Amino acid sequence: MARGNQREKARAKNLAAQQEAAKRHKNQMTGSQFQRAKEDTAAIMREKQRLADERKAAAAAAAGKK
């Protein structure tokens, strides 16, 4: 029975760690803030894709001239 207390302490420690992890990963944004963040990220990705497409087109045009 010496391990009974050790198990209870381990369970309590694990429960506290799980609650802390859940608290850290919880989304802290409101719905409108989350939507704005998604739109901002999407705009950045569209701009990156546009620049990549331009680079590919320029490389293809340069390869076609040779």
Phi and psi restraints in degrees (range 20) as a CNS / XPLOR table:
assign (resid 1 and name C) (resid 2 and name N)
       (resid 2 and name CA) (resid 2 and name C) 1.0 -67.0 20.0 2
assign (resid 2 and name N) (resid 2 and name CA)
       (resid 2 and name C) (resid 3 and name N) 1.0 -25.0 20.0 2
assign (resid 2 and name C) (resid 3 and name N)
       (resid 3 and name CA) (resid 3 and name C) 1.0 -85.2 20.0 2
assign (resid 3 and name N) (resid 3 and name CA)
       (resid 3 and name C) (resid 4 and name N) 1.0 -9.9 20.0 2
assign (resid 3 and name C) (resid 4 and name N)
       (resid 4 and name CA) (resid 4 and name C) 1.0 -58.2 20.0 2
assign (resid 4 and name N) (resid 4 and name CA)
       (resid 4 and name C) (resid 5 and name N) 1.0 -46.1 20.0 2
assign (resid 4 and name C) (resid 5 and name N)
       (resid 5 and name CA) (resid 5 and name C) 1.0 -66.2 20.0 2
assign (resid 5 and name N) (resid 5 and name CA)
       (resid 5 and name C) (resid 6 and name N) 1.0 -38.0 20.0 2
assign (resid 5 and name C) (resid 6 and name N)
       (resid 6 and name CA) (resid 6 and name C) 1.0 -63.9 20.0 2
assign (resid 6 and name N) (resid 6 and name CA)
       (resid 6 and name C) (resid 7 and name N) 1.0 -41.4 20.0 2
assign (resid 6 and name C) (resid 7 and name N)
       (resid 7 and name CA) (resid 7 and name C) 1.0 -63.8 20.0 2
assign (resid 7 and name N) (resid 7 and name CA)
       (resid 7 and name C) (resid 8 and name N) 1.0 -43.7 20.0 2
assign (resid 7 and name C) (resid 8 and name N)
       (resid 8 and name CA) (resid 8 and name C) 1.0 -62.9 20.0 2
assign (resid 8 and name N) (resid 8 and name CA)
       (resid 8 and name C) (resid 9 and name N) 1.0 -41.1 20.0 2
assign (resid 8 and name C) (resid 9 and name N)
       (resid 9 and name CA) (resid 9 and name C) 1.0 -64.9 20.0 2
assign (resid 9 and name N) (resid 9 and name CA)
       (resid 9 and name C) (resid 10 and name N) 1.0 -40.6 20.0 2
assign (resid 9 and name C) (resid 10 and name N)
       (resid 10 and name CA) (resid 10 and name C) 1.0 -65.0 20.0 2
assign (resid 10 and name N) (resid 10 and name CA)
       (resid 10 and name C) (resid 11 and name N) 1.0 -41.3 20.0 2
assign (resid 10 and name C) (resid 11 and name N)
       (resid 11 and name CA) (resid 11 and name C) 1.0 -62.5 20.0 2
assign (resid 11 and name N) (resid 11 and name CA)
       (resid 11 and name C) (resid 12 and name N) 1.0 -43.7 20.0 2
assign (resid 11 and name C) (resid 12 and name N)
       (resid 12 and name CA) (resid 12 and name C) 1.0 -64.8 20.0 2
assign (resid 12 and name N) (resid 12 and name CA)
       (resid 12 and name C) (resid 13 and name N) 1.0 -41.0 20.0 2
assign (resid 12 and name C) (resid 13 and name N)
       (resid 13 and name CA) (resid 13 and name C) 1.0 -64.8 20.0 2
assign (resid 13 and name N) (resid 13 and name CA)
       (resid 13 and name C) (resid 14 and name N) 1.0 -42.4 20.0 2
assign (resid 13 and name C) (resid 14 and name N)
       (resid 14 and name CA) (resid 14 and name C) 1.0 -65.3 20.0 2
assign (resid 14 and name N) (resid 14 and name CA)
       (resid 14 and name C) (resid 15 and name N) 1.0 -41.0 20.0 2
assign (resid 14 and name C) (resid 15 and name N)
       (resid 15 and name CA) (resid 15 and name C) 1.0 -62.5 20.0 2
assign (resid 15 and name N) (resid 15 and name CA)
       (resid 15 and name C) (resid 16 and name N) 1.0 -42.8 20.0 2
assign (resid 15 and name C) (resid 16 and name N)
       (resid 16 and name CA) (resid 16 and name C) 1.0 -64.2 20.0 2
assign (resid 16 and name N) (resid 16 and name CA)
       (resid 16 and name C) (resid 17 and name N) 1.0 -40.1 20.0 2
assign (resid 16 and name C) (resid 17 and name N)
       (resid 17 and name CA) (resid 17 and name C) 1.0 -65.9 20.0 2
assign (resid 17 and name N) (resid 17 and name CA)
       (resid 17 and name C) (resid 18 and name N) 1.0 -40.2 20.0 2
assign (resid 17 and name C) (resid 18 and name N)
       (resid 18 and name CA) (resid 18 and name C) 1.0 -65.5 20.0 2
assign (resid 18 and name N) (resid 18 and name CA)
       (resid 18 and name C) (resid 19 and name N) 1.0 -40.6 20.0 2
assign (resid 18 and name C) (resid 19 and name N)
       (resid 19 and name CA) (resid 19 and name C) 1.0 -65.8 20.0 2
assign (resid 19 and name N) (resid 19 and name CA)
       (resid 19 and name C) (resid 20 and name N) 1.0 -39.3 20.0 2
assign (resid 19 and name C) (resid 20 and name N)
       (resid 20 and name CA) (resid 20 and name C) 1.0 -65.3 20.0 2
assign (resid 20 and name N) (resid 20 and name CA)
       (resid 20 and name C) (resid 21 and name N) 1.0 -42.0 20.0 2
assign (resid 20 and name C) (resid 21 and name N)
       (resid 21 and name CA) (resid 21 and name C) 1.0 -64.4 20.0 2
assign (resid 21 and name N) (resid 21 and name CA)
       (resid 21 and name C) (resid 22 and name N) 1.0 -41.3 20.0 2
assign (resid 21 and name C) (resid 22 and name N)
       (resid 22 and name CA) (resid 22 and name C) 1.0 -64.8 20.0 2
assign (resid 22 and name N) (resid 22 and name CA)
       (resid 22 and name C) (resid 23 and name N) 1.0 -36.7 20.0 2
assign (resid 22 and name C) (resid 23 and name N)
       (resid 23 and name CA) (resid 23 and name C) 1.0 -67.4 20.0 2
assign (resid 23 and name N) (resid 23 and name CA)
       (resid 23 and name C) (resid 24 and name N) 1.0 -38.8 20.0 2
assign (resid 23 and name C) (resid 24 and name N)
       (resid 24 and name CA) (resid 24 and name C) 1.0 -68.7 20.0 2
assign (resid 24 and name N) (resid 24 and name CA)
       (resid 24 and name C) (resid 25 and name N) 1.0 -34.5 20.0 2
assign (resid 24 and name C) (resid 25 and name N)
       (resid 25 and name CA) (resid 25 and name C) 1.0 -91.3 20.0 2
assign (resid 25 and name N) (resid 25 and name CA)
       (resid 25 and name C) (resid 26 and name N) 1.0 -1.0 20.0 2
assign (resid 25 and name C) (resid 26 and name N)
       (resid 26 and name CA) (resid 26 and name C) 1.0 -70.2 20.0 2
assign (resid 26 and name N) (resid 26 and name CA)
       (resid 26 and name C) (resid 27 and name N) 1.0 138.3 20.0 2
assign (resid 26 and name C) (resid 27 and name N)
       (resid 27 and name CA) (resid 27 and name C) 1.0 -70.7 20.0 2
assign (resid 27 and name N) (resid 27 and name CA)
       (resid 27 and name C) (resid 28 and name N) 1.0 123.1 20.0 2
assign (resid 27 and name C) (resid 28 and name N)
       (resid 28 and name CA) (resid 28 and name C) 1.0 -98.1 20.0 2
assign (resid 28 and name N) (resid 28 and name CA)
       (resid 28 and name C) (resid 29 and name N) 1.0 0.5 20.0 2
assign (resid 28 and name C) (resid 29 and name N)
       (resid 29 and name CA) (resid 29 and name C) 1.0 -90.8 20.0 2
assign (resid 29 and name N) (resid 29 and name CA)
       (resid 29 and name C) (resid 30 and name N) 1.0 150.8 20.0 2
assign (resid 29 and name C) (resid 30 and name N)
       (resid 30 and name CA) (resid 30 and name C) 1.0 -78.6 20.0 2
assign (resid 30 and name N) (resid 30 and name CA)
       (resid 30 and name C) (resid 31 and name N) 1.0 172.5 20.0 2
assign (resid 30 and name C) (resid 31 and name N)
       (resid 31 and name CA) (resid 31 and name C) 1.0 -60.6 20.0 2
assign (resid 31 and name N) (resid 31 and name CA)
       (resid 31 and name C) (resid 32 and name N) 1.0 -43.2 20.0 2
assign (resid 31 and name C) (resid 32 and name N)
       (resid 32 and name CA) (resid 32 and name C) 1.0 -70.4 20.0 2
assign (resid 32 and name N) (resid 32 and name CA)
       (resid 32 and name C) (resid 33 and name N) 1.0 -36.3 20.0 2
assign (resid 32 and name C) (resid 33 and name N)
       (resid 33 and name CA) (resid 33 and name C) 1.0 -65.8 20.0 2
assign (resid 33 and name N) (resid 33 and name CA)
       (resid 33 and name C) (resid 34 and name N) 1.0 -41.5 20.0 2
assign (resid 33 and name C) (resid 34 and name N)
       (resid 34 and name CA) (resid 34 and name C) 1.0 -63.8 20.0 2
assign (resid 34 and name N) (resid 34 and name CA)
       (resid 34 and name C) (resid 35 and name N) 1.0 -43.1 20.0 2
assign (resid 34 and name C) (resid 35 and name N)
       (resid 35 and name CA) (resid 35 and name C) 1.0 -62.8 20.0 2
assign (resid 35 and name N) (resid 35 and name CA)
       (resid 35 and name C) (resid 36 and name N) 1.0 -42.5 20.0 2
assign (resid 35 and name C) (resid 36 and name N)
       (resid 36 and name CA) (resid 36 and name C) 1.0 -63.5 20.0 2
assign (resid 36 and name N) (resid 36 and name CA)
       (resid 36 and name C) (resid 37 and name N) 1.0 -41.2 20.0 2
assign (resid 36 and name C) (resid 37 and name N)
       (resid 37 and name CA) (resid 37 and name C) 1.0 -63.9 20.0 2
assign (resid 37 and name N) (resid 37 and name CA)
       (resid 37 and name C) (resid 38 and name N) 1.0 -40.6 20.0 2
assign (resid 37 and name C) (resid 38 and name N)
       (resid 38 and name CA) (resid 38 and name C) 1.0 -63.0 20.0 2
assign (resid 38 and name N) (resid 38 and name CA)
       (resid 38 and name C) (resid 39 and name N) 1.0 -42.9 20.0 2
assign (resid 38 and name C) (resid 39 and name N)
       (resid 39 and name CA) (resid 39 and name C) 1.0 -65.8 20.0 2
assign (resid 39 and name N) (resid 39 and name CA)
       (resid 39 and name C) (resid 40 and name N) 1.0 -39.7 20.0 2
assign (resid 39 and name C) (resid 40 and name N)
       (resid 40 and name CA) (resid 40 and name C) 1.0 -63.8 20.0 2
assign (resid 40 and name N) (resid 40 and name CA)
       (resid 40 and name C) (resid 41 and name N) 1.0 -43.4 20.0 2
assign (resid 40 and name C) (resid 41 and name N)
       (resid 41 and name CA) (resid 41 and name C) 1.0 -63.7 20.0 2
assign (resid 41 and name N) (resid 41 and name CA)
       (resid 41 and name C) (resid 42 and name N) 1.0 -41.9 20.0 2
assign (resid 41 and name C) (resid 42 and name N)
       (resid 42 and name CA) (resid 42 and name C) 1.0 -63.8 20.0 2
assign (resid 42 and name N) (resid 42 and name CA)
       (resid 42 and name C) (resid 43 and name N) 1.0 -39.4 20.0 2
assign (resid 42 and name C) (resid 43 and name N)
       (resid 43 and name CA) (resid 43 and name C) 1.0 -65.0 20.0 2
assign (resid 43 and name N) (resid 43 and name CA)
       (resid 43 and name C) (resid 44 and name N) 1.0 -40.8 20.0 2
assign (resid 43 and name C) (resid 44 and name N)
       (resid 44 and name CA) (resid 44 and name C) 1.0 -62.9 20.0 2
assign (resid 44 and name N) (resid 44 and name CA)
       (resid 44 and name C) (resid 45 and name N) 1.0 -44.3 20.0 2
assign (resid 44 and name C) (resid 45 and name N)
       (resid 45 and name CA) (resid 45 and name C) 1.0 -66.9 20.0 2
assign (resid 45 and name N) (resid 45 and name CA)
       (resid 45 and name C) (resid 46 and name N) 1.0 -37.1 20.0 2
assign (resid 45 and name C) (resid 46 and name N)
       (resid 46 and name CA) (resid 46 and name C) 1.0 -63.7 20.0 2
assign (resid 46 and name N) (resid 46 and name CA)
       (resid 46 and name C) (resid 47 and name N) 1.0 -39.8 20.0 2
assign (resid 46 and name C) (resid 47 and name N)
       (resid 47 and name CA) (resid 47 and name C) 1.0 -65.1 20.0 2
assign (resid 47 and name N) (resid 47 and name CA)
       (resid 47 and name C) (resid 48 and name N) 1.0 -42.7 20.0 2
assign (resid 47 and name C) (resid 48 and name N)
       (resid 48 and name CA) (resid 48 and name C) 1.0 -61.0 20.0 2
assign (resid 48 and name N) (resid 48 and name CA)
       (resid 48 and name C) (resid 49 and name N) 1.0 -42.9 20.0 2
assign (resid 48 and name C) (resid 49 and name N)
       (resid 49 and name CA) (resid 49 and name C) 1.0 -65.6 20.0 2
assign (resid 49 and name N) (resid 49 and name CA)
       (resid 49 and name C) (resid 50 and name N) 1.0 -38.6 20.0 2
assign (resid 49 and name C) (resid 50 and name N)
       (resid 50 and name CA) (resid 50 and name C) 1.0 -62.6 20.0 2
assign (resid 50 and name N) (resid 50 and name CA)
       (resid 50 and name C) (resid 51 and name N) 1.0 -44.1 20.0 2
assign (resid 50 and name C) (resid 51 and name N)
       (resid 51 and name CA) (resid 51 and name C) 1.0 -64.5 20.0 2
assign (resid 51 and name N) (resid 51 and name CA)
       (resid 51 and name C) (resid 52 and name N) 1.0 -38.9 20.0 2
assign (resid 51 and name C) (resid 52 and name N)
       (resid 52 and name CA) (resid 52 and name C) 1.0 -65.7 20.0 2
assign (resid 52 and name N) (resid 52 and name CA)
       (resid 52 and name C) (resid 53 and name N) 1.0 -40.2 20.0 2
assign (resid 52 and name C) (resid 53 and name N)
       (resid 53 and name CA) (resid 53 and name C) 1.0 -64.3 20.0 2
assign (resid 53 and name N) (resid 53 and name CA)
       (resid 53 and name C) (resid 54 and name N) 1.0 -39.2 20.0 2
assign (resid 53 and name C) (resid 54 and name N)
       (resid 54 and name CA) (resid 54 and name C) 1.0 -63.9 20.0 2
assign (resid 54 and name N) (resid 54 and name CA)
       (resid 54 and name C) (resid 55 and name N) 1.0 -42.1 20.0 2
assign (resid 54 and name C) (resid 55 and name N)
       (resid 55 and name CA) (resid 55 and name C) 1.0 -63.0 20.0 2
assign (resid 55 and name N) (resid 55 and name CA)
       (resid 55 and name C) (resid 56 and name N) 1.0 -40.9 20.0 2
assign (resid 55 and name C) (resid 56 and name N)
       (resid 56 and name CA) (resid 56 and name C) 1.0 -65.0 20.0 2
assign (resid 56 and name N) (resid 56 and name CA)
       (resid 56 and name C) (resid 57 and name N) 1.0 -41.3 20.0 2
assign (resid 56 and name C) (resid 57 and name N)
       (resid 57 and name CA) (resid 57 and name C) 1.0 -65.8 20.0 2
assign (resid 57 and name N) (resid 57 and name CA)
       (resid 57 and name C) (resid 58 and name N) 1.0 -40.7 20.0 2
assign (resid 57 and name C) (resid 58 and name N)
       (resid 58 and name CA) (resid 58 and name C) 1.0 -65.8 20.0 2
assign (resid 58 and name N) (resid 58 and name CA)
       (resid 58 and name C) (resid 59 and name N) 1.0 -39.3 20.0 2
assign (resid 58 and name C) (resid 59 and name N)
       (resid 59 and name CA) (resid 59 and name C) 1.0 -67.0 20.0 2
assign (resid 59 and name N) (resid 59 and name CA)
       (resid 59 and name C) (resid 60 and name N) 1.0 -39.8 20.0 2
assign (resid 59 and name C) (resid 60 and name N)
       (resid 60 and name CA) (resid 60 and name C) 1.0 -67.4 20.0 2
assign (resid 60 and name N) (resid 60 and name CA)
       (resid 60 and name C) (resid 61 and name N) 1.0 -38.4 20.0 2
assign (resid 60 and name C) (resid 61 and name N)
       (resid 61 and name CA) (resid 61 and name C) 1.0 -67.4 20.0 2
assign (resid 61 and name N) (resid 61 and name CA)
       (resid 61 and name C) (resid 62 and name N) 1.0 -39.9 20.0 2
assign (resid 61 and name C) (resid 62 and name N)
       (resid 62 and name CA) (resid 62 and name C) 1.0 -67.3 20.0 2
assign (resid 62 and name N) (resid 62 and name CA)
       (resid 62 and name C) (resid 63 and name N) 1.0 -36.2 20.0 2
assign (resid 62 and name C) (resid 63 and name N)
       (resid 63 and name CA) (resid 63 and name C) 1.0 -71.6 20.0 2
assign (resid 63 and name N) (resid 63 and name CA)
       (resid 63 and name C) (resid 64 and name N) 1.0 -31.0 20.0 2
assign (resid 63 and name C) (resid 64 and name N)
       (resid 64 and name CA) (resid 64 and name C) 1.0 -72.9 20.0 2
assign (resid 64 and name N) (resid 64 and name CA)
       (resid 64 and name C) (resid 65 and name N) 1.0 -26.7 20.0 2
assign (resid 64 and name C) (resid 65 and name N)
       (resid 65 and name CA) (resid 65 and name C) 1.0 -76.4 20.0 2
assign (resid 65 and name N) (resid 65 and name CA)
       (resid 65 and name C) (resid 66 and name N) 1.0 -25.3 20.0 2
